[in-house]
Amino acid sequence: MLLKIPVFTEIAELKSIFEYHELGQIWILEDNNKNLVNYFLDLVINFSVDILIINFINSSKPQFSNLINNTYGYSNFQTSRFYGFNLFIKLFLDKILSILFLLLLSPISVLAIIFILIEDGFPIFSLEQSIGWDGRRFVVYKLRIFKNDKFGKNVTKDRSDIKILNIGKFLKRLHIDEIPQFFNILKGDMSIVGPRPHILSEELMYSKVFKRFLKRNKTVPGLTGWAQVNGFRGDVKSSDHMQKRMEHDLWYMNNWNIWLDIFIIFKTFFILLAKPKK
């Protein structure tokens, strides 16, 4: 059987592939030289990909599962929990809840849009480039809370250099500016629960600081998440704050199930109603 699978052996090629392509799974060939296998594991372990150790020679080993029409053996070194019927339920709930919340919050959204127009005119939305599942780039929708500038509706500057609208302070404090992200959820770019997305420049910066940061991209980004309901929400205050957020995101991904999502949703409501973010 002829397999049409791209093969990469050089370090430079691997880095280029991870940076510019959307990969969901990497195969590492089993070898008698364990140091060689560990060497390639070290190269890919911190990226947002599933990793399988493949045996193309001897598929009869009992510790291996079967691959490609039961022809070859492999072992799961690192694979995502987000698959199968549970993932289907998660995506189904995302669609239903997004439609429900958009309908319930539509009066608030209309009022917010009117106040933005009165204070600073168009555009209504700000569009932020971010990275989703397996490194796929997408645009995050938000109501614009910063003053208009000559660069248009896309976020192209450091936020610290842009003045916030008067109404923007109110929208940000009550998270009203994030209501349009329910459209991202309907499109499938985001989920109700998952690691919070960052703008592209921040994502690239943090991935250089924290080795495991890109592993957050092994699922769909979320409107809320385990890190947020445990106090690590809002703007990043320090490198320690981001590290704790990343650790909570990774814990969520390693322990995910539907009931955990439901718990996070209810806890998010409790936090928003009990103490709005300042």
N, C-alpha and C positions, 0 to 999 in steps of 0.2 A: 504494500500500500504506500503510495506516494503522499507524503505530508508537505503541504505548502505553508511552512511556518518560517517566518523571518528569524535568522540566527545572528546574534551579536556577541562578539568576543572581546572587543576593545573597550577600555574604560571610557574613552572619549565618546564612543558610539552610544554607550549606555546612558551617559549623562545627557546627551543630545536627545535621545529617544524619550526619556522621562520628562524633559523640559518642554518639548514641542509636540508630543503626541499623547493621545488619550488611551492609556493602557489599563486594562483591568486585571491582567494576570501575567505572571512571569514564570517560565519553566527553567529550572536549573537541573542539568543532567547529573544524575548520580555518578560518582567516580570513586575509584578505590583510594584516590588521593583526597582524604577528608579535608586537608588544608585548602585545596583548591575549591571545594564546595563551600567551605566557610568563607573563603575570600569573596566569592560571588554573592553569598548571602549578605555579607557586610556591605556590599555595594548597593543592594536593593532593599534591605530590610526596613529602611526608614521612609520609603516611598509608599504612596497609597495604592499598592497593588497586592493581589493575592499571590502567594508564592507556593509553587508545587515542586517537590523534588521528584524528577522523572527518571524511570528506569526503562530504557529502550532495549535492553538486552535480556534481562531476566524478569519476567512479569509474574513468576510463580511464587515470589516471596509472600508469606502470609501477612506481613505487616503492611503490604501495599494494597490499595484499592485499584480498581481497573479504570482505564482511560481509553478513549477512542475505540468504541465498539469492542470493549474488553480485550484489546490487543496489547496495551502497554500498562505498566504499573506505575503508581505514583503514591506519594505520601503527602498529606497536608502539613506544610510547615507553618503557613499563615494564611488563613482564609477568612473572608467576611462572614458575619452572622446574618447579614441582610440579604436573604434569598428565600425562595419558596413561598408557601402559603402565608406565613407570618408577614412577609414583605408585602404580599398582595393585600392583606388586611390593613396594613399600615398605609399603603397608597390609597386604598378605598376610603379610609377614614379621613385622610388628608383632603380628598376631593369634597366629601360631604361636609366636613367642618368648615372648609374654606368658603363654600357657597353660603352656608348658614351665617358665618361671621361677616361676610361681605354684605349680606342683606341686612343683618342687625345693625351693622356699623355704618351703613350708607348715609344716614342723616348726619352723623358726626363727620364723615368724610366730606360731604357737600359743604358743611359749615367751614371746615378747615380750608377747603379749596377757595371759598369766597374770601376768607380773611387773608389768605396768601395773595390773592389777586388784588385786594384793596391795598395791602401794604406795599407789595413789590411787583405786581404784575406777573406776566408769564416768564419762564415756564412754571408749570404746576409741580412737575415731578423732577427729581434728580435721579440720574441713572449711574449706578456704580458697577464697574467691572469686578467680578469675583470669580472664584474657582469652586466648582462643585464636585460631584462624584467622579472619581478617577481622573481628576484634573481638568474636567470639562469647564470651559469658561462660559459664563452667563452674565446677564445684566440684572442687578438687584434693583427693584422699584421702591422708591420712597417718596413721600411728599417732601417738597423742598423746604428746608428750614433755614437755609443760609441766604444771604443777600445775593441778588443777581450779579453776574459779572460778564465780561465780554466773551468768555469761553463757552457760554451757552449752558445747556442743561446737564451736560456730563460733568462729573466730578473730576477735575483735572489738576487741582491744586491741593496743597496741604490745608486741611480743614482749619488749622490754627491761624491761617492767613485770611480766612473768610469770616466776616461778621455774621452773627446769627440774627435772624429776624426776631422782632418782639413776639410775634405769634409763634415763632419757631421754638422759643424756650418752653412755651406751654405744650406744644405738640410733642417735643422731645421728652419732657418730664412724664407725660402720660402715655408715651409710646404710640401716639396717634399717627406719627409720621411713618410708622411701619405697617400700617393697614394695607397699602398697595402690595405688600409682599405676599398677600393671599393669592394674588394673580400669579406670582412666581410659583406658588404651590400648585395652583391649577395647571400650570404649564408643565410641572414635573421637575423644575429646576431646584425647588426647595421642598421641605416637609414641615409639618407643624412642629415636630420635635427633631432635634439633631444639633450638631455643632454649629454655632453661629458663624455665618460667613463674614469674611473681612474683605476690604477692597483689595484689588490685585497687588498694589505696591506693598501693602502691609503683609499680605500672604507670603510674598517672595522674601520680604525682610525677615519675618519670623521663622521661615523655613531654614534660613542660614544660621539663626541663633539657636534654635531648638531642633535637635536631630530628629525627633519623632513627630514634628509638627505636621508634616504632610500626611501622616497616617490618619489625621482627622478627615481627610478627603476620601475615606473608604466607605462613605455613606452620603446621603443627601444632606446638605446644610439645612438647619432648622430655624424657625421663627423664635423658638425658645429651646432650652436644653438643660441637661443635668448641671452644667457649670453655672448657668444663670439662676437656677432655683437654689443653688448653694452659695449664692452671694457674689459670684464672679461675673457680673453683668456690667453693661455700660462701657464707657471709655476705658482703655487700658491705662492703669495708673503706674505700673512699674513692670520690669521684666519678671519679677516674682509673681505678680498678678497674672500675667499671661501664662507663665508656667503652670500655675494652679488651674487656670482655665483649661489649658491643654490636657493636663492630667485627668481632670473631671470628664472631658470629652472622650478621652481614650477609655476611661472606665466605663462610660455609657456604651461605647461601641463594643467593648468586650463582654458586656453583661446585658445587652439589649434584649427586650421582649416587648410584646404589645402592652402588657400590664405596666411596665415601667414607663412607657410613653403616656399612658392614661394618667398615671400618678403625677408625672411631670406637668401635664396640662392642668390638672386640678391645682397643683401646688403653685403654678404660675398665676392662675386666677386669684388665689389667696394672697400672694405677694402683691399683685397689682392693686387689689382692693384694700389690703391692710395698710400698705405704705408705698405710695407712688414714689418712683425714683426722683431724686432731687438733682 
